Amino acid sequence: MKNKISVLMTVYNAEKFLKESINSIKNQTYKNWELIIIDDFSSDKSLSKIKELKNKKIKLYSLKKHIGRTRALNYGLKKMSGDFIAIHDADDIAHKERLKIEIEFLKKNKKVYLVGSWYRVINSEGKFIEYVKTNTEEKKIYENMVVNNVFCHTSVMFKSEILKKIGKYPENLVYSQDYGFILKTMRVRIPRIIPKYLTTSRRHRKSMTYNPVLKKFIIKDKIKILLYSSKNFNFTFKSRFFWFLRFSKALFDLTLTNILFLNKNK
């Protein structure tokens, strides 16, 4: 019997892209999967769209109030039954062999707990923006991660056993919960990146990453992450230099955002 993969998807007002996103999991060449969908009290037609896709392998949990991405992810982790957990965002598209390639990598590399991949970026209309090709050397992944997240969250798969060692997504982070989670796994073992484009990430203003309303939270999360990284990891001279630049910029951006907010509300 093949190992089961639990695919975790959190949904909040994603009706436009849901069908395409879910179909990319249904069409995987690796067939032993379950899709756990956590609807975070969507106010659009997301819930009805999910219910239309009748499939015994899709399990829907509809929350009674909006709790935010981090807590929704942690809620979903409690519902997983697979030996491996894959993250898949509600507006993204998985390559048909994504699950197969990633689980084979993790089973072959016994000491690796988490893996991601290269990825493509498209806009809200599905038009190509860029290919993101990150360095896959273990040493470089570590050196880059202590300063900046090089993983696409929707490309991540990890062994469920790692949760016993590191716990859940850090709930003190509103925006960078994926970065914080991967850094927690990195304290156990350096994660890896497969040099193949196994997922397509959609970039649009409604996505959390590019929502200007969340700018202040994003900056605060950057500061928290950088402080965590500084306390828990070793730095080269180069990475420490870049850490200082990013931390200084984050403090400046937070100060500027606070000033603009005060002026706007006078």
N, C-alpha and C positions, 0 to 999 in steps of 0.2 A: 504493500500500500504506500503510495506516495505521500510525502509530508503535506499537511494542509497549510495553506497560506491564508491568513486572515487579512483582508484588505480593509483599511480604515479610511472612511470618508466623512468629513464633517461638512454640513451644508448650512448656508445661511443666505437666503435670497439669491439662488443661483439657477433659477428656472431656465434661463436662456441656453445654458451650456450643459445641463444635467444629462440629457439623453445621450449626447455624443460621448460625454465623459464616462458614463456607466457602460455604454456599449463597448468602449475600448477595453473594459475589464471582462465583459461577457465574451468577447472575441479572443481572449488569450489562448495561446496554444497549450499552456499549462492549465489543466482542467480542475485540479483539486484545490479550489479556493472558495472562500465565502466573502461576501461583501457586507461589511457592517457600516450602515449609514446612520449618522447622528444628525438629525435635523434640529438645529439650534433655534427653534421657534421662529421659522421663516414667516415673513408677512406677505410673500408673493405666492406663486403657484408651485413652488418647489415640492411641497408635500404631496400634492395631487399628481404631479409629474412622476414622482418616485413610485407611488402606488399603482400607476398605470403599467409599470414595468414588472409584471408578475413573474417572479422567478424564486424558486425555493432556496437558492443560494444567496439571495439578497435579504438581509435582515434589517428592518427599519426600526429605529428608536426615535420617537418624536418627543422632544423636551417640552415641558409645560411653560417654560419661561426662557428667555435669552440669557445664556450664561457666559458667552464669549468662547473664542476658539480654543484657548488653552484648556479650560475646564471641560469643554466638549470632547477634546482629544482624550483627556484623562478618563472621562466617562466611557468613551469608546474602548479604551484599553481594557477595562473591566469586562467587556463583552467578548473579547477575543478568545478563540478556542484553538487557534493554529499554533504550530511550532515556530512559524515565521510570521512576521507582521509587516505588511507593506502599506505605505502611506500613499493615498491618491486623492488629490484635490478635486473639488466638484466642478471646476471649470477647465481641467487639464485632460490630456489625452495620452494614454499609455501605448507604447509600441506593442504589437501583438505577441512578441516574445519576451517582453520585459520580465514577467514573473519567472519564466523558465530560466532565463539567463542569470537573474539575480540569485535565485535559490540554488542553482548549480554552483555559483561562485561561493556562496556561504557554506555549502556542504563540502566543497572541495577545500576551502580555507578554514579549517577547524577553529583557528585562534581568532578569526575575525568575527565580530559581533554585528557590525553594521556596514552596509554598503549603499552607495548611490551610483549615479551614472552621469555622463554628459547629457545635455538636453538642448532642445530647440525652443525658441521663443516665438510666439505668434501674438497678434493683436486681437481685439474683440471681434473683428470680422474674419479671423482665421488667416490673415496674411502674414507671411514670414517676416520676422524682424532680425533674428540672429541665431547663430549656433554658439552655444557656450561650451567650450572645450577646456576643462581645467586640468592641471597637472595631476597625474595619477601616482607619482612616486610617493611612497609612504612618508619619507622624510619631509617632502615638500607639502604634503597634506597637513602634517602636524605644524610645520612652520607657518603655513598660511592660516590655518584654523585658529590659532591663538590670537590672531589679529582680525580676521574677516571670515565670514561663513562662505565656504566654496561649494556647499552642497545645495542642490535643489531638493526641497523637502518632499515634493511629489515623486521623486525618483528613489526615495529611501526605502530600504527593506532591512529589518533586523531580526535577530533571533530572540524569541519571546523570553528566553531565560535571562537575558540581560536586565529585564525589569526587576528581577529579584536582587540584582546587584546595585542598581542605580535609582530605582523607583520611577516615578512618573515625570511628565513634562513639568518644568518649573512654573508654578502658578503665580510667581511674582513678576512674570513677563507677559505682557499683553500681546506683543507683536513678534518678538524674537524667541518664542518658545521652542521652535525647531532648532535654532542655533544653540540655545541653552541645553536642550536634550542631547544633541550630538556631542557637545563638549563634555557632558556627564559620561557618555559612553567612552569618550576618548581618555578618560581617567583610568578606564579598565583596559582598553585596547584601541590602538589607532584605527579609525574607520578607513575604508577604501573606496575608490571610485573606479567603476568599470568604464573603459574607454570606448563606449558605444552610446549612440543617441537613443536611449530607451524611453524617453518621455518628452512630451511637448507641453511647455508651460505657457499659459495664456496671460498676457499682460494687459490690464485695462484699469481704468480709474476706480472701478467699483471693487477691485480686489484689494485685500487688506494691505498688501505691499505698497500700493500706489495711491492710497486714499489720503489726501492732504489733511483731512479732519484728524487723522491719527498721528500727525507729524510729531506732536509733543510726546506722545507715548513711545513712538519709535525712537526718538532721541534718548529718552530716559532708559529705555531698554538697552540701547547701545552702551550707555555708561555702566549699567549693571553688568552686562556681559563682559565688557573690557576689564572691570574690576575683578570679576570672577576668574577670568582668564589669567590675570596678573598674579592672583593668589595661588592658582592651582597648576600652572604649567611653567616649564623652563623656556627661556627666550634666547635666541641668538642676538647678536648686536643689531642685525638688520631688522629682525622682527620686533625687537624692543623699540627701535627707532620709529617704525611704522605704528606701533601701538601708541606711542606718545603723540604722534601726529593725529591719529584718529580720536584719541581721548581728548586732546586739546580742542579739536574741531567740534566734537560732541558738546563739550562744555560751552563753547562759544555759541553754537546753534541753539542750545537750550536757553541761554541768557537772552539771545536775540528774539527767540520765540516768546519768551515771557514778557519782554518789553513791548513787542507788537500786540500781544494779547491785552496788556494793561492799557495801551493807547486806544485800542479798538473799543474797550469797554468803559472809557471815560465819558 
